[in-house]
Structures are given as C-alpha cells and as structure tokens.
Amino acid sequence: MVNWFSRFITSSIGQKIIMSLTGLFLITFLLVHLIGNLQLMSSDGGQSFNEYAYFMTHNPLIKTVSYGLYAFILLHAIQGIVLWRRNSSARGSVGYAVKKDRVAGDNSRVSSVYMGALGTVILIFILIHMYQFWLQMKLGNTEMITYGDGEPVKDLYTLVSAAYDNVLFVVFYVVSMIFIAFHLWHGFQSAFQTLGLNHPKWTPLIKTVGKIYSVAVPVGFAAIPIYMHFFQ
C-alpha cells in the first residue's frame, strides 16, 4: 500500500492530481483572503482589518488550516516547477517550434504555455508578500493598538498602509495580480479537467465561472493598494 502510494505521488499523473487539488484549495483561499482584505478599504482607520487579523491569527481551527495552506503553497509551487521542467525537456527543440506556432496562432493559450514561468513569478511575489506583512507580524515588528475596552491587537493596518504609500510597491503588487490572473485563467478549468470532472452540461459553466473568477479576484486584490495609495 505504501509503495503504491509512493509510486502514485511521484508519477506524472499523481503529480498533476496533487497540483489540481492544491490549486483548488488555493483558489478557495484566495477568495476568502480577498473578502478579509477588503476591510482595508474601510474608513474606520483600520479597526475592522486589525480585529479581523487578530481573529484569523488566534482562532485554533484557522491557525491549523493556515499551516496546511503554507504546505500546499510550497507543494503546489514545487510540483508545478517539476512538471514544467519535465514537459519542457520532453518537448525539446521540436516542441519549442510547435509552441511558437501555438502562441502565434492562438493568444488564448499563452497562459497555458507559460504556466511554469507564471508560477515562478507568483511564488516570488508570495515570498515577498509574506516577508513584508506576515513575517513582520510574527517577529513582533508591529505596534499594538486597543479599540475601546477590547484587548490590544497588532496594528497590521499601519504596516500595510505604509507599504502601499510606496507607489513602486503598488505597481509591483498590481503587476503581480496580472500574472496571477493569467495563472488562474488556465489553472481553474485545468484543475477540474485533470480530476476528470468533465461533463457536457457542467464544463461550459466551469469555464465561465473560471474566467470570471480569474479576472474578478485579481482585480479585487489590485484595487486595494490602488485605493489605499490614492484615497486613504
């Protein structure tokens, strides 16, 4: 049983299934994360966001899920790079010529062709993003603030606001969301296809939802630093 499972997760099919499952988990996380981050645009001086961040970092269930999230991000990135390198090696020079023709003839396949490159850039963004905010919070590099008679909470809002005061960081963030949009455009529907969840009745709906999600969620994330930089 153990040998079978080991062979499965190291096989090409097994790695693609892991990519799909972790990808769908991360897609769900992105939506939840966006809903929470939209509180940054509130006019209450950061209270709702800081209290949301406090809840997210002190709820035992959410903390447990977050550790799984970090593992899934790492696993998804590693598996993506492995599959990308394997497919690139298999295609060789002939594949490269075919790839050029596909890109030239069908721009809709750009995100599929360059999934590995997109994923690598996105991983770099995630690492910078976590260093900028999550790690600073964990290291205690944030001030404490108290609202009313409540408990003191970490003032993560001020940390985020300071970062978005830098127009270069805002540009970097927005460009990264464009990369994420391209990655999601292919990855959303591809995940369902890899898992064999194809049906004449449901596949068109999945594709439509995937395209809407791939645009709406990155646009939502990109709107936050733009709004905070120019209007707060």
C-alpha positions as CSV (number, residue, x, y, z in Angstrom):
1,M,0.0,0.0,0.0
2,V,2.8,2.4,0.9
3,N,4.8,1.5,-2.2
4,W,1.7,2.0,-4.4
5,F,1.0,5.4,-2.9
6,S,4.7,6.4,-3.2
7,R,4.7,5.4,-6.9
8,F,1.5,7.3,-7.5
9,I,2.5,10.6,-6.0
10,T,5.8,10.5,-7.9
11,S,4.2,9.6,-11.2
12,S,3.2,12.2,-13.8
13,I,-0.5,11.6,-13.2
14,G,-0.1,11.7,-9.5
15,Q,1.8,15.0,-9.6
16,K,-0.9,16.5,-11.8
17,I,-3.6,15.4,-9.5
18,I,-1.8,16.9,-6.5
19,M,-1.3,20.1,-8.5
20,S,-5.1,20.2,-9.2
21,L,-6.2,19.5,-5.6
22,T,-3.7,22.0,-4.1
23,G,-4.7,24.5,-6.8
24,L,-8.4,24.2,-6.0
25,F,-7.6,24.7,-2.3
26,L,-5.6,27.8,-3.0
27,I,-8.3,29.1,-5.3
28,T,-10.8,28.9,-2.4
29,F,-8.3,30.5,-0.1
30,L,-7.8,33.5,-2.4
31,L,-11.5,34.3,-2.3
32,V,-11.6,34.1,1.5
33,H,-8.4,36.2,1.7
34,L,-9.8,38.8,-0.6
35,I,-13.0,39.2,1.5
36,G,-10.9,39.8,4.6
37,N,-8.5,42.2,2.9
38,L,-11.4,44.3,1.5
39,Q,-11.7,45.6,5.1
40,L,-8.5,47.5,4.4
41,M,-10.7,49.9,2.4
42,S,-12.9,50.7,5.4
43,S,-13.0,54.2,6.7
44,D,-12.6,53.2,10.3
45,G,-8.9,53.8,10.5
46,G,-8.0,50.1,10.3
47,Q,-10.1,48.8,13.2
48,S,-12.1,46.2,11.3
49,F,-9.0,44.9,9.5
50,N,-6.9,44.7,12.7
51,E,-9.7,42.9,14.5
52,Y,-10.1,40.6,11.5
53,A,-6.4,39.8,11.5
54,Y,-6.5,39.2,15.3
55,F,-9.3,36.7,14.9
56,M,-7.6,34.9,12.0
57,T,-4.3,34.5,14.0
58,H,-5.9,33.4,17.2
59,N,-8.7,31.0,16.1
60,P,-7.3,27.5,16.7
61,L,-9.1,26.0,13.6
62,I,-8.0,28.8,11.3
63,K,-4.4,28.6,12.6
64,T,-4.4,24.8,11.8
65,V,-5.7,25.4,8.3
66,S,-3.1,28.1,7.8
67,Y,-0.3,25.7,8.4
68,G,-1.8,23.4,5.8
69,L,-2.1,26.4,3.5
70,Y,1.7,27.1,3.7
71,A,2.4,23.5,3.0
72,F,0.0,23.5,0.0
73,I,1.6,26.7,-1.4
74,L,5.0,25.1,-1.2
75,L,3.9,21.8,-2.6
76,H,1.9,23.4,-5.4
77,A,4.9,25.5,-6.4
78,I,7.4,22.6,-6.3
79,Q,5.1,20.3,-8.3
80,G,4.5,23.0,-10.8
81,I,8.2,23.6,-11.4
82,V,8.9,19.9,-11.6
83,L,6.1,19.3,-14.2
84,W,7.1,22.4,-16.1
85,R,10.8,21.3,-16.4
86,R,9.7,17.7,-17.3
87,N,7.4,18.9,-20.0
88,S,10.0,21.4,-21.3
89,S,12.6,18.6,-21.5
90,A,10.2,16.3,-23.3
91,R,9.2,18.8,-25.9
92,G,12.8,19.7,-26.8
93,S,13.6,21.8,-29.8
94,V,10.7,20.4,-31.8
95,G,8.3,21.2,-29.1
96,Y,9.7,24.7,-28.9
97,A,8.9,25.3,-32.6
98,V,5.4,24.0,-32.1
99,K,5.0,26.2,-29.0
100,K,5.9,29.2,-31.0
101,D,3.3,28.4,-33.6
102,R,0.6,27.8,-31.0
103,V,1.4,31.2,-29.3
104,A,1.4,33.0,-32.7
105,G,-1.8,31.3,-33.8
106,D,-3.8,31.4,-30.5
107,N,-3.1,34.0,-27.9
108,S,-5.6,32.3,-25.6
109,R,-3.0,29.6,-25.0
110,V,-0.3,31.9,-23.7
111,S,-1.2,31.3,-20.0
112,S,-1.1,27.5,-20.6
113,V,2.2,27.6,-22.4
114,Y,3.9,29.7,-19.8
115,M,2.3,28.3,-16.6
116,G,5.7,27.3,-15.2
117,A,7.1,30.8,-15.7
118,L,4.0,32.5,-14.3
119,G,4.0,30.2,-11.3
120,T,7.7,31.0,-10.6
121,V,7.0,34.8,-10.7
122,I,3.9,34.3,-8.5
123,L,6.0,32.3,-5.9
124,I,8.5,35.1,-5.7
125,F,5.6,37.5,-5.1
126,I,4.2,35.3,-2.4
127,L,7.5,35.1,-0.6
128,I,8.0,38.9,-0.8
129,H,4.4,39.4,0.3
130,M,4.7,37.1,3.3
131,Y,8.0,38.7,4.3
132,Q,6.5,42.2,4.1
133,F,3.5,41.5,6.2
134,W,3.1,38.0,7.8
135,L,6.8,37.7,8.9
136,Q,6.9,41.2,10.3
137,M,3.8,40.4,12.4
138,K,5.3,37.1,13.6
139,L,8.5,38.8,14.6
140,G,6.7,41.4,16.6
141,N,7.6,44.3,14.3
142,T,4.2,45.8,14.7
143,E,2.8,48.2,17.2
144,M,-0.1,47.3,19.5
145,I,-3.4,49.2,19.5
146,T,-6.5,49.0,21.6
147,Y,-10.1,49.7,20.5
148,G,-12.5,50.7,23.3
149,D,-12.3,48.2,26.2
150,G,-11.1,45.4,24.0
151,E,-7.8,43.5,24.1
152,P,-4.7,45.1,22.5
153,V,-4.2,43.9,18.9
154,K,-1.4,44.2,16.5
155,D,-1.7,47.2,14.3
156,L,-1.2,45.4,11.0
157,Y,-3.2,48.0,9.2
158,T,-0.5,50.7,9.7
159,L,2.2,48.2,8.4
160,V,0.1,47.6,5.2
161,S,-0.7,51.3,4.8
162,A,3.0,52.2,5.0
163,A,3.8,49.7,2.3
164,Y,1.1,50.9,0.0
165,D,2.3,54.5,0.4
166,N,5.2,53.4,-1.9
167,V,4.0,53.8,-5.4
168,L,6.6,51.3,-6.6
169,F,5.3,48.6,-4.3
170,V,1.8,49.4,-5.5
171,V,2.9,48.9,-9.1
172,F,4.7,45.7,-8.2
173,Y,1.5,44.4,-6.5
174,V,-0.8,45.3,-9.4
175,V,1.6,43.7,-12.0
176,S,1.8,40.5,-9.8
177,M,-2.1,40.4,-9.9
178,I,-1.9,40.4,-13.7
179,F,0.4,37.3,-13.5
180,I,-2.0,35.7,-11.1
181,A,-4.9,36.4,-13.4
182,F,-3.2,34.6,-16.3
183,H,-2.2,31.7,-14.0
184,L,-5.8,31.3,-12.8
185,W,-7.2,31.7,-16.3
186,H,-5.7,28.4,-17.3
187,G,-5.4,26.7,-13.9
188,F,-9.0,27.0,-12.8
189,Q,-10.6,24.9,-15.5
190,S,-7.5,22.8,-15.9
191,A,-7.8,21.6,-12.3
192,F,-11.3,20.2,-12.9
193,Q,-10.2,18.6,-16.2
194,T,-7.3,16.9,-14.6
195,L,-9.5,15.4,-11.9
196,G,-11.8,14.1,-14.7
197,L,-14.7,16.4,-13.7
198,N,-15.8,17.0,-17.3
199,H,-19.4,16.9,-18.4
200,P,-21.1,18.4,-21.4
201,K,-23.6,20.1,-19.1
202,W,-21.2,21.4,-16.5
203,T,-17.9,22.1,-18.3
204,P,-19.1,25.3,-20.0
205,L,-20.3,26.6,-16.7
206,I,-17.0,25.8,-15.0
207,K,-15.1,27.6,-17.8
208,T,-17.4,30.6,-17.5
209,V,-17.0,30.7,-13.7
210,G,-13.3,30.2,-14.0
211,K,-12.9,33.2,-16.4
212,I,-15.0,35.4,-14.2
213,Y,-13.1,34.4,-11.1
214,S,-9.7,34.8,-12.8
215,V,-10.5,38.4,-13.6
216,A,-12.6,39.5,-10.6
217,V,-10.4,38.2,-7.8
218,P,-7.1,39.7,-9.0
219,V,-8.9,42.9,-9.9
220,G,-10.3,43.0,-6.3
221,F,-6.8,42.5,-4.8
222,A,-5.2,45.1,-7.1
223,A,-7.9,47.6,-6.2
224,I,-6.9,47.6,-2.5
225,P,-3.4,49.1,-2.8
226,I,-4.5,51.5,-5.5
227,Y,-7.4,52.7,-3.3
228,M,-5.2,53.0,-0.2
229,H,-2.4,54.8,-2.1
230,F,-4.6,57.4,-3.7
231,F,-7.6,57.8,-1.4
232,Q,-6.5,57.0,2.2
